[in-house]
Amino acid sequence: MRPEHDVERASGPRQANQPTVLSAVRRQQTLVLIVVMLGVSMAAIDTTIVVLSLPVMMVDLHSDIVTMVWVIMAYLLTLTILGTQVGRLGDMYGRVRMYNLGFAIFTLGSVLCGLAQSGPELIGLRVIQGIGGALISANSGAIIADNVPVSERGRAYGWTSIGFNVGAILGILLGGVLITFVNWRFIFYINLPIGLIALVLAYLVLRERSPHRRETIDVLGMALLGVGLLLVLLSLTNIAGLGWSTLNGILLAIGVVSIGVFLVWENQTSAPLLALSLFHRRVLTASIFAAFFQALGNFAVLFLVTMYLQGVRGLSPFAASLLLIPGYAVGGVIGPWSGRLADRLGARIPASVGLGFQIAGVLLYSTLGLTTPYWVVIFAAILSGVGSGFFFPANNSAVMANAPTDAYGIASGLLRTLANVGMVGSFAVVLLAASAAVSRQEAFQIFLGTSVLTPALAAAFVRGLHLALLITVIPLAIAVVLSVLRGQEVRGGA
């Protein structure tokens, strides 16, 4: 009897310790998610708060409309060019180290942006901020994948969607308060305490979970992609703001050729920026390109609706943004639930349903007229928010669940890069669509909220708005097809 008793005594503590160990693991995962949510929230706050502040910044810095548009474009372009490479840096030197470095650079860049004395100086400092943002966004998904089992990553990405939506709402509310009662420079200074808190928490909570890998940075690929996107966007912005010219045509041609050369180079180099070998995985490939087409279609919608509310309905940037808050709120609430659904069913159903809701929102937006009740805008924003809440957690978790464990950083960076390319392209489409409906100068003015259209021009803009919105349905429909055809995933394990 004694040996059995000894076995019971020996096994009893181990069994008793199992809940304690599981509780510790859960606690660590929760802390990791909080840190990642802080990073996502900072980026979301920055996105909405900067858009609201552009008109005030333009006046205070004695700048012009076309220049101020690049305050947004420079940041997005930096995120796009560096996306995969800073993810690769995480694989090489440690994802946590690069993530923390991102917080430090983003925070420093924010303070410097607040000190800017001219439009071009602010644009240059936004590039610094973008470097930090790229380090944060490209490594955040990999950090979640390092700390959360495959079977629970949908839930984890659902919680990060709360971080984004809360950040977007805070950006709108804080932007309105700071611009009205304080000074536009504090929209950047506010990142200092948030960044310092996030940096301390990240240092205390995050631990490296993966071995470092030897990688090569694709410098030529970054240069070709950067030059190509810069020239394409510069030419399209100039065409929208100043009209067609031979110079703009040459810049556009050189940009397109540069992107073509970039694609050829990516097929030849041993360490491509786009990591083309990952595209051999069907689910991962479909998920990444679904994110690209979703961004290409849906990012434009936000700006088109904002231009409608400001230019046609005469709302201030702050008042226009308030109408979109219910959409962000609903998206944040749905995110964790849809993430858990993706853990059980795979990404195909929830992500595809989410895209369907976003298309429904766009179609409702396309009915907006000169006197449409504002509840229609709010309801369309809610439909879009439901779509975002379904799509992003499911799609992001599908990318990381189907990436090789030794390439989480590259896969996360690749996802962000192609999504950012879609966002940048969508931004250019918005300006071109608006400038085709009204005069170029007025298109930029209503974008910044500095002009209200006359009734005749408002009617013309609404007609152009309807066409532009219906055009955005095309990339969203392509995203649906890719989402459905990605195939059924088998999730489980660690």
C-alpha positions as semicolon CSV with decimal commas, in nm:
position;residue;x (nm);y (nm);z (nm)
1;M;0,000;0,000;0,000
2;R;0,282;0,237;0,077
3;P;0,413;0,259;-0,283
4;E;0,064;0,349;-0,407
5;H;0,035;0,607;-0,135
6;D;0,369;0,747;-0,237
7;V;0,255;0,766;-0,599
8;E;-0,056;0,954;-0,492
9;R;0,153;1,196;-0,288
10;A;0,394;1,242;-0,577
11;S;0,127;1,295;-0,842
12;G;-0,109;1,501;-0,627
13;P;0,100;1,819;-0,617
14;R;0,169;1,800;-0,990
15;Q;-0,202;1,782;-1,065
16;A;-0,273;2,056;-0,816
17;N;-0,009;2,275;-0,979
18;Q;-0,157;2,242;-1,328
19;P;-0,430;2,506;-1,277
20;T;-0,168;2,737;-1,128
21;V;0,057;2,694;-1,430
22;L;-0,234;2,747;-1,670
23;S;-0,340;3,055;-1,477
24;A;0,012;3,198;-1,502
25;V;0,019;3,132;-1,877
26;R;-0,320;3,300;-1,920
27;R;-0,206;3,597;-1,715
28;Q;0,106;3,634;-1,929
29;Q;-0,099;3,611;-2,250
30;T;-0,336;3,880;-2,120
31;L;-0,047;4,112;-2,039
32;V;0,102;4,056;-2,384
33;L;-0,232;4,141;-2,545
34;I;-0,258;4,460;-2,337
35;V;0,083;4,574;-2,458
36;V;-0,002;4,495;-2,821
37;M;-0,339;4,670;-2,785
38;L;-0,156;4,981;-2,663
39;G;0,056;4,981;-2,977
40;V;-0,246;4,936;-3,203
41;S;-0,434;5,208;-3,013
42;M;-0,147;5,455;-3,054
43;A;-0,148;5,401;-3,429
44;A;-0,528;5,436;-3,449
45;I;-0,529;5,753;-3,237
46;D;-0,263;5,902;-3,462
47;T;-0,459;5,819;-3,778
48;T;-0,788;5,987;-3,684
49;I;-0,643;6,273;-3,481
50;V;-0,407;6,387;-3,759
51;V;-0,683;6,391;-4,022
52;L;-0,896;6,612;-3,794
53;S;-0,608;6,852;-3,737
54;L;-0,495;6,910;-4,096
55;P;-0,692;7,232;-4,155
56;V;-0,557;7,396;-3,838
57;M;-0,202;7,278;-3,907
58;M;-0,218;7,416;-4,262
59;V;-0,307;7,765;-4,138
60;D;-0,059;7,768;-3,850
61;L;0,231;7,640;-4,062
62;H;0,146;7,874;-4,354
63;S;0,133;7,572;-4,584
64;D;-0,088;7,475;-4,878
65;I;-0,345;7,203;-4,931
66;V;-0,142;6,972;-5,155
67;T;0,152;6,980;-4,914
68;M;-0,064;6,898;-4,611
69;V;-0,211;6,592;-4,780
70;W;0,142;6,450;-4,768
71;V;0,136;6,467;-4,389
72;I;-0,084;6,158;-4,418
73;M;0,075;6,011;-4,731
74;A;0,433;6,024;-4,597
75;Y;0,335;5,819;-4,293
76;L;0,145;5,559;-4,496
77;L;0,422;5,536;-4,753
78;T;0,684;5,473;-4,484
79;L;0,473;5,197;-4,331
80;T;0,434;5,038;-4,674
81;I;0,800;5,043;-4,777
82;L;0,937;4,919;-4,444
83;G;0,661;4,672;-4,355
84;T;0,822;4,340;-4,445
85;Q;1,178;4,443;-4,376
86;V;1,126;4,552;-4,018
87;G;0,937;4,226;-3,967
88;R;1,250;4,054;-4,096
89;L;1,456;4,259;-3,850
90;G;1,238;4,111;-3,577
91;D;1,322;3,760;-3,696
92;M;1,692;3,853;-3,700
93;Y;1,738;4,050;-3,378
94;G;1,430;3,970;-3,174
95;R;1,070;4,072;-3,226
96;V;1,032;4,215;-2,878
97;R;1,348;4,423;-2,918
98;M;1,228;4,567;-3,248
99;Y;0,878;4,621;-3,108
100;N;1,016;4,817;-2,814
101;L;1,242;5,012;-3,048
102;G;0,931;5,098;-3,249
103;F;0,762;5,246;-2,942
104;A;1,070;5,458;-2,869
105;I;1,103;5,587;-3,227
106;F;0,730;5,652;-3,264
107;T;0,720;5,846;-2,938
108;L;1,029;6,050;-3,027
109;G;0,890;6,115;-3,376
110;S;0,562;6,233;-3,225
111;V;0,734;6,489;-3,004
112;L;0,940;6,614;-3,298
113;C;0,624;6,645;-3,512
114;G;0,477;6,865;-3,242
115;L;0,780;7,093;-3,271
116;A;0,764;7,125;-3,653
117;Q;0,779;7,480;-3,792
118;S;0,677;7,417;-4,154
119;G;0,479;7,179;-4,372
120;P;0,783;7,010;-4,534
121;E;0,950;6,973;-4,194
122;L;0,637;6,808;-4,053
123;I;0,627;6,569;-4,350
124;G;0,989;6,467;-4,290
125;L;0,924;6,409;-3,920
126;R;0,618;6,201;-4,004
127;V;0,859;5,968;-4,184
128;I;1,041;5,917;-3,852
129;Q;0,708;5,849;-3,685
130;G;0,630;5,604;-3,967
131;I;0,952;5,411;-3,902
132;G;0,841;5,357;-3,544
133;G;0,490;5,268;-3,657
134;A;0,628;5,012;-3,902
135;L;0,835;4,844;-3,629
136;I;0,527;4,825;-3,405
137;S;0,277;4,702;-3,665
138;A;0,507;4,454;-3,842
139;N;0,611;4,280;-3,519
140;S;0,286;4,294;-3,321
141;G;0,124;4,005;-3,508
142;A;0,438;3,794;-3,469
143;I;0,449;3,863;-3,094
144;I;0,090;3,742;-3,060
145;A;0,176;3,431;-3,262
146;D;0,476;3,367;-3,032
147;N;0,266;3,388;-2,716
148;V;-0,080;3,256;-2,809
149;P;-0,161;2,901;-2,927
150;V;-0,286;2,858;-3,284
151;S;-0,629;2,753;-3,158
152;E;-0,677;3,084;-2,971
153;R;-0,523;3,341;-3,203
154;G;-0,854;3,452;-3,351
155;R;-0,965;3,558;-3,003
156;A;-0,634;3,738;-2,951
157;Y;-0,661;3,932;-3,277
158;G;-1,019;4,011;-3,183
159;W;-0,896;4,188;-2,873
160;T;-0,645;4,387;-3,077
161;S;-0,937;4,506;-3,289
162;I;-1,076;4,657;-2,968
163;G;-0,747;4,844;-2,933
164;F;-0,779;4,984;-3,285
165;N;-1,142;5,091;-3,250
166;V;-1,094;5,243;-2,905
167;G;-0,790;5,428;-3,039
168;A;-0,986;5,559;-3,338
169;I;-1,264;5,685;-3,110
170;L;-1,016;5,845;-2,870
171;G;-0,842;6,008;-3,165
172;I;-1,167;6,172;-3,271
173;L;-1,262;6,287;-2,922
174;L;-0,915;6,396;-2,814
175;G;-0,857;6,564;-3,149
176;G;-1,172;6,770;-3,113
177;V;-1,086;6,877;-2,758
178;L;-0,718;6,952;-2,821
179;I;-0,776;7,144;-3,144
180;T;-1,062;7,346;-2,997
181;F;-0,931;7,423;-2,649
182;V;-0,554;7,368;-2,653
183;N;-0,327;7,355;-2,958
184;W;-0,284;7,119;-3,255
185;R;0,073;7,041;-3,144
186;F;-0,064;6,848;-2,848
187;I;-0,214;6,588;-3,082
188;F;0,145;6,471;-3,115
189;Y;0,262;6,550;-2,762
190;I;-0,012;6,328;-2,621
191;N;0,177;6,027;-2,760
192;L;0,462;6,097;-2,516
193;P;0,294;5,970;-2,196
194;I;0,117;5,690;-2,386
195;G;0,441;5,584;-2,554
196;L;0,640;5,590;-2,230
197;I;0,379;5,379;-2,049
198;A;0,369;5,133;-2,341
199;L;0,749;5,117;-2,353
200;V;0,779;5,041;-1,980
201;L;0,504;4,777;-1,995
202;A;0,659;4,616;-2,304
203;Y;0,998;4,601;-2,132
204;L;0,846;4,440;-1,821
205;V;0,603;4,202;-1,990
206;L;0,732;4,089;-2,329
207;R;0,991;3,813;-2,361
208;E;1,163;3,675;-2,668
209;R;1,007;3,339;-2,759
210;S;1,177;3,251;-3,086
211;P;1,541;3,196;-3,183
212;H;1,704;3,460;-3,397
213;R;1,753;3,384;-3,765
214;R;2,009;3,492;-4,020
215;E;1,834;3,711;-4,276
216;T;1,929;3,952;-4,552
217;I;1,764;4,290;-4,591
218;D;1,642;4,356;-4,945
219;V;1,778;4,711;-4,977
220;L;1,740;4,727;-5,356
221;G;1,385;4,595;-5,334
222;M;1,294;4,860;-5,077
223;A;1,449;5,131;-5,296
224;L;1,265;5,018;-5,610
225;L;0,931;4,986;-5,431
226;G;0,983;5,315;-5,249
227;V;1,071;5,510;-5,563
228;G;0,787;5,348;-5,756
229;L;0,517;5,416;-5,498
230;L;0,647;5,765;-5,423
231;L;0,645;5,872;-5,789
232;V;0,306;5,713;-5,859
233;L;0,149;5,882;-5,557
234;L;0,325;6,213;-5,622
235;S;0,206;6,219;-5,983
236;L;-0,151;6,119;-5,895
237;T;-0,166;6,379;-5,618
238;N;-0,033;6,648;-5,852
239;I;-0,281;6,547;-6,122
240;A;-0,565;6,565;-5,868
241;G;-0,448;6,897;-5,727
242;L;-0,286;7,074;-6,025
243;G;-0,401;6,893;-6,336
244;W;-0,231;6,687;-6,603
245;S;0,115;6,790;-6,723
246;T;0,400;6,630;-6,913
247;L;0,609;6,621;-6,595
248;N;0,336;6,440;-6,404
249;G;0,302;6,192;-6,689
250;I;0,677;6,125;-6,684
251;L;0,676;6,080;-6,305
252;L;0,384;5,838;-6,331
253;A;0,557;5,637;-6,605
254;I;0,885;5,617;-6,413
255;G;0,695;5,509;-6,101
256;V;0,511;5,230;-6,284
257;V;0,836;5,111;-6,446
258;S;1,009;5,110;-6,106
259;I;0,735;4,892;-5,960
260;G;0,766;4,659;-6,262
261;V;1,144;4,633;-6,213
262;F;1,082;4,569;-5,843
263;L;0,859;4,271;-5,925
264;V;1,122;4,130;-6,163
265;W;1,391;4,174;-5,897
266;E;1,176;4,000;-5,636
267;N;1,166;3,689;-5,856
268;Q;1,545;3,678;-5,876
269;T;1,684;3,777;-5,538
270;S;1,746;3,516;-5,268
271;A;1,594;3,734;-4,993
272;P;1,298;3,915;-5,153
273;L;1,115;4,195;-4,978
274;L;0,784;4,024;-5,049
275;A;0,904;3,676;-4,945
276;L;0,741;3,517;-5,249
277;S;0,801;3,165;-5,114
278;L;0,524;3,225;-4,860
279;F;0,276;3,258;-5,146
280;H;0,300;2,883;-5,205
281;R;0,064;2,845;-4,908
282;R;-0,292;2,877;-5,035
283;V;-0,467;2,999;-4,721
284;L;-0,193;3,248;-4,638
285;T;-0,183;3,384;-4,994
286;A;-0,560;3,427;-5,019
287;S;-0,571;3,592;-4,675
288;I;-0,295;3,843;-4,755
289;F;-0,447;3,944;-5,088
290;A;-0,793;3,962;-4,931
291;A;-0,643;4,219;-4,691
292;F;-0,494;4,409;-4,987
293;F;-0,821;4,435;-5,180
294;Q;-1,018;4,510;-4,864
295;A;-0,788;4,806;-4,792
296;L;-0,796;4,918;-5,156
297;G;-1,175;4,933;-5,148
298;N;-1,270;5,020;-4,791
299;F;-1,005;5,278;-4,697
300;A;-1,135;5,510;-4,968
301;V;-1,488;5,491;-4,829
302;L;-1,393;5,660;-4,501
303;F;-1,245;5,960;-4,680
304;L;-1,522;5,986;-4,939
305;V;-1,788;5,992;-4,667
306;T;-1,588;6,242;-4,462
307;M;-1,559;6,467;-4,769
308;Y;-1,936;6,437;-4,824
309;L;-2,015;6,531;-4,465
310;Q;-1,777;6,828;-4,471
311;G;-1,816;6,960;-4,825
312;V;-2,182;6,882;-4,898
313;R;-2,341;6,889;-4,552
314;G;-2,117;7,161;-4,406
315;L;-2,007;6,972;-4,093
316;S;-1,675;7,040;-3,925
317;P;-1,412;6,761;-3,935
318;F;-1,488;6,689;-3,568
319;A;-1,867;6,674;-3,615
320;A;-1,828;6,456;-3,924
321;S;-1,606;6,213;-3,735
322;L;-1,853;6,189;-3,447
323;L;-2,109;6,033;-3,684
324;L;-1,860;5,751;-3,754
325;I;-1,796;5,665;-3,387
326;P;-2,085;5,411;-3,360
327;G;-1,919;5,207;-3,636
328;Y;-1,589;5,196;-3,448
329;A;-1,767;5,106;-3,125
330;V;-1,961;4,817;-3,279
331;G;-1,648;4,687;-3,453
332;G;-1,462;4,680;-3,122
333;V;-1,741;4,490;-2,948
334;I;-1,773;4,228;-3,223
335;G;-1,398;4,170;-3,269
336;P;-1,329;3,926;-2,982
337;W;-1,645;3,726;-3,051
338;S;-1,572;3,692;-3,422
339;G;-1,213;3,601;-3,336
340;R;-1,334;3,311;-3,122
341;L;-1,563;3,210;-3,408
342;A;-1,262;3,202;-3,641
343;D;-1,077;2,979;-3,391
344;R;-1,359;2,726;-3,417
345;L;-1,451;2,751;-3,786
346;G;-1,144;2,896;-3,955
347;A;-1,131;3,238;-4,119
348;R;-1,332;3,172;-4,435
349;I;-1,687;3,219;-4,300
350;P;-1,642;3,511;-4,056
351;A;-1,403;3,703;-4,283
352;S;-1,631;3,660;-4,587
353;V;-1,937;3,763;-4,385
354;G;-1,746;4,069;-4,267
355;L;-1,665;4,173;-4,623
356;G;-2,033;4,127;-4,710
357;F;-2,130;4,371;-4,434
358;Q;-1,873;4,621;-4,561
359;I;-2,016;4,600;-4,914
360;A;-2,364;4,656;-4,769
361;G;-2,233;4,964;-4,590
362;V;-2,081;5,100;-4,912
363;L;-2,403;5,044;-5,104
364;L;-2,597;5,232;-4,836
365;Y;-2,342;5,516;-4,847
366;S;-2,394;5,530;-5,225
367;T;-2,755;5,643;-5,166
368;L;-2,647;5,961;-4,982
369;G;-2,794;6,279;-5,124
370;L;-2,805;6,650;-5,045
371;T;-3,055;6,608;-4,759
372;T;-3,020;6,244;-4,652
373;P;-3,091;6,203;-4,277
374;Y;-2,777;6,156;-4,070
375;W;-2,908;5,830;-3,923
376;V;-2,841;5,673;-4,266
377;V;-2,473;5,767;-4,231
378;I;-2,465;5,625;-3,879
379;F;-2,634;5,300;-3,985
380;A;-2,395;5,260;-4,279
381;A;-2,101;5,321;-4,042
382;I;-2,238;5,049;-3,812
383;L;-2,264;4,805;-4,103
384;S;-1,903;4,883;-4,194
385;G;-1,798;4,846;-3,829
386;V;-1,965;4,505;-3,808
387;G;-1,777;4,408;-4,123
388;S;-1,444;4,521;-3,979
389;G;-1,514;4,338;-3,654
390;F;-1,571;4,015;-3,845
391;F;-1,300;4,051;-4,109
392;F;-0,981;4,165;-3,938
393;P;-0,949;3,923;-3,643
394;A;-1,035;3,626;-3,863
395;N;-0,816;3,724;-4,156
396;N;-0,515;3,826;-3,945
397;S;-0,526;3,504;-3,746
398;A;-0,546;3,304;-4,072
399;V;-0,222;3,464;-4,193
400;M;-0,031;3,385;-3,874
401;A;-0,185;3,038;-3,832
402;N;-0,064;2,939;-4,180
403;A;0,280;3,102;-4,172
404;P;0,592;2,898;-4,089
405;T;0,685;2,935;-3,723
406;D;1,029;3,068;-3,818
407;A;0,883;3,340;-4,041
408;Y;0,615;3,501;-3,826
409;G;0,784;3,841;-3,853
410;I;0,807;3,823;-4,232
411;A;0,445;3,707;-4,266
412;S;0,318;3,978;-4,031
413;G;0,518;4,242;-4,218
414;L;0,400;4,110;-4,554
415;L;0,037;4,135;-4,442
416;R;0,083;4,495;-4,329
417;T;0,280;4,591;-4,640
418;L;0,019;4,476;-4,890
419;A;-0,263;4,619;-4,677
420;N;-0,077;4,952;-4,665
421;V;-0,022;4,945;-5,043
422;G;-0,398;4,906;-5,075
423;M;-0,460;5,196;-4,835
424;V;-0,217;5,424;-5,018
425;G;-0,369;5,335;-5,356
426;S;-0,717;5,390;-5,215
427;F;-0,616;5,733;-5,086
428;A;-0,501;5,836;-5,434
429;V;-0,824;5,704;-5,589
430;V;-1,028;5,920;-5,350
431;L;-0,851;6,239;-5,451
432;L;-0,881;6,158;-5,821
433;A;-1,249;6,068;-5,789
434;A;-1,326;6,389;-5,600
435;S;-1,126;6,607;-5,841
436;A;-1,318;6,455;-6,134
437;A;-1,647;6,568;-5,980
438;V;-1,552;6,919;-5,867
439;S;-1,259;7,154;-5,920
440;R;-0,925;7,021;-5,801
441;Q;-0,874;7,298;-5,549
442;E;-1,217;7,244;-5,399
443;A;-1,161;6,867;-5,384
444;F;-0,860;6,925;-5,160
445;Q;-1,039;7,193;-4,960
446;I;-1,339;6,979;-4,875
447;F;-1,105;6,691;-4,794
448;L;-0,941;6,911;-4,532
449;G;-1,273;7,053;-4,416
450;T;-1,187;7,411;-4,517
451;S;-1,460;7,457;-4,777
452;V;-1,835;7,400;-4,816
453;L;-1,965;7,349;-5,170
454;T;-2,232;7,558;-5,338
455;P;-2,560;7,372;-5,410
456;A;-2,469;7,319;-5,777
457;L;-2,121;7,189;-5,700
458;A;-2,256;6,983;-5,411
459;A;-2,494;6,806;-5,652
460;A;-2,205;6,738;-5,891
461;F;-1,992;6,606;-5,607
462;V;-2,270;6,373;-5,489
463;R;-2,295;6,226;-5,839
464;G;-1,921;6,169;-5,841
465;L;-1,943;6,026;-5,490
466;H;-2,198;5,766;-5,599
467;L;-1,977;5,652;-5,887
468;A;-1,662;5,642;-5,673
469;L;-1,836;5,440;-5,400
470;L;-1,973;5,190;-5,648
471;I;-1,623;5,152;-5,792
472;T;-1,490;5,063;-5,445
473;V;-1,729;4,767;-5,439
474;I;-1,515;4,600;-5,708
475;P;-1,201;4,543;-5,494
476;L;-1,422;4,449;-5,199
477;A;-1,595;4,187;-5,416
478;I;-1,255;4,052;-5,521
479;A;-1,165;4,028;-5,151
480;V;-1,482;3,823;-5,092
481;V;-1,388;3,580;-5,370
482;L;-1,037;3,539;-5,228
483;S;-1,175;3,493;-4,879
484;V;-1,416;3,221;-4,988
485;L;-1,161;3,042;-5,206
486;R;-0,891;3,037;-4,936
487;G;-1,025;2,697;-4,833
488;Q;-1,123;2,554;-4,496
489;E;-0,852;2,576;-4,232
490;V;-0,775;2,312;-3,974
491;R;-0,686;2,495;-3,654
492;G;-0,567;2,345;-3,335
493;G;-0,259;2,264;-3,140
494;A;-0,018;2,508;-2,989
